[in-house]
């Protein structure tokens, strides 16, 4: 898998993660950690923390739930920044088509005038 980026504020990120690990069953701790990761643009780092815990039998259900939440948050971030697709043919395609047509017309004209 790819490398992770480091959080902008690793001290707060690590402190929140320590709180999650030390109080695993506390949903509020998970929520605060994920919200911080979302705001910092560190959802990939958050997923990297939860991923190994999927193999822990005691922590797997919560880890899986949080990984799904991270996927949802990442999707929401992508959709929020989605740009509208331009409608119509790009100008460069039109310019190229006109240029090719003019060149062909010039070639035909030159062939008939000889």
C-alpha positions as CSV (number, residue, x, y, z in Angstrom):
1,X,0.0,0.0,0.0
2,X,1.1,3.6,-0.4
3,X,2.9,5.7,2.1
4,X,1.0,7.8,4.5
5,X,1.3,11.5,4.9
6,X,2.2,12.9,8.3
7,X,-0.6,14.8,10.1
8,X,-0.1,18.6,10.3
9,X,-0.2,18.4,14.1
10,X,1.2,15.0,15.1
11,X,1.2,15.8,18.8
12,X,-2.5,16.3,18.9
13,X,-3.1,13.4,16.5
14,X,-1.0,11.0,18.6
15,X,-2.6,12.2,21.8
16,X,-6.1,11.6,20.4
17,X,-5.1,8.2,19.1
18,X,-3.7,7.3,22.6
19,X,-7.0,8.3,24.0
20,X,-8.8,6.0,21.6
21,X,-6.5,3.0,22.4
22,X,-6.7,3.6,26.2
23,X,-10.5,3.9,26.1
24,X,-11.4,1.7,23.1
25,X,-15.1,1.3,23.9
26,X,-15.7,5.1,24.2
27,X,-17.4,6.2,21.0
28,X,-16.8,9.8,21.7
29,X,-13.0,9.3,21.7
30,X,-13.2,7.6,18.2
31,X,-15.5,10.4,17.0
32,X,-13.1,13.2,18.2
33,X,-10.1,11.4,16.6
34,X,-11.8,10.9,13.3
35,X,-13.1,14.5,13.3
36,X,-9.6,15.8,14.0
37,X,-8.2,13.6,11.2
38,X,-10.9,14.8,8.8
39,X,-10.2,18.5,9.6
40,X,-6.4,18.0,9.3
41,X,-6.7,16.0,6.1
42,X,-5.2,13.0,7.8
43,X,-7.9,10.4,7.1
44,X,-5.3,8.1,5.5
45,X,-3.2,8.2,8.7
46,X,-6.3,7.4,10.7
47,X,-7.0,4.4,8.5
48,X,-3.4,3.3,8.9
49,X,-3.9,3.3,12.7
50,X,-7.1,1.3,12.6
51,X,-6.1,-1.2,9.9
52,X,-3.8,-3.4,12.0
53,X,-6.5,-3.6,14.7
54,X,-8.8,-5.5,12.3
55,X,-6.7,-8.6,13.1
56,X,-7.3,-8.2,16.9
57,X,-10.3,-10.4,17.8
58,X,-11.4,-8.0,20.6
59,X,-11.0,-4.8,18.6
60,X,-11.9,-6.0,15.1
61,X,-15.6,-5.0,15.1
62,X,-14.9,-1.5,16.2
63,X,-11.9,-1.1,14.0
64,X,-13.9,-2.3,11.0
65,X,-16.7,0.1,11.8
66,X,-14.2,3.0,12.1
67,X,-12.6,2.1,8.8
68,X,-16.0,2.2,7.1
69,X,-16.5,5.6,8.7
70,X,-13.2,6.8,7.3
71,X,-14.2,5.6,3.9
72,X,-17.4,7.4,4.2
73,X,-15.7,10.6,5.3
74,X,-13.2,10.4,2.5
75,X,-15.9,10.0,0.0
76,X,-17.8,13.0,1.4
77,X,-14.6,15.1,1.1
78,X,-14.2,14.1,-2.5
79,X,-17.8,14.9,-3.3
80,X,-17.6,18.2,-1.6
81,X,-14.7,19.2,-3.8
82,X,-16.0,17.8,-7.0
83,X,-15.9,20.3,-9.9
84,X,-18.7,20.5,-12.4
85,X,-17.7,18.9,-15.7
86,X,-17.6,21.3,-18.6
87,X,-20.3,20.8,-21.2
88,X,-19.6,20.9,-24.9
89,X,-16.5,20.2,-27.0
90,X,-13.3,21.6,-25.7
91,X,-12.0,24.7,-27.6
92,X,-8.8,23.0,-28.6
93,X,-10.6,20.2,-30.3
94,X,-12.7,22.7,-32.3
95,X,-9.6,24.7,-33.2
96,X,-7.8,21.5,-34.4
97,X,-10.8,20.4,-36.4
98,X,-11.0,23.8,-38.1
99,X,-7.3,23.8,-38.8
100,X,-7.4,20.3,-40.4
101,X,-10.4,21.2,-42.5
102,X,-8.7,24.4,-43.8
103,X,-5.5,22.5,-44.6
104,X,-7.5,19.9,-46.5
105,X,-9.4,22.6,-48.4
106,X,-6.1,24.3,-49.3
107,X,-4.7,21.0,-50.5
108,X,-7.8,20.3,-52.7
109,X,-7.8,23.9,-54.0
110,X,-4.0,23.6,-54.8
111,X,-4.6,20.3,-56.6
112,X,-7.4,21.6,-58.9
113,X,-5.6,24.9,-59.8
114,X,-2.5,23.2,-61.2
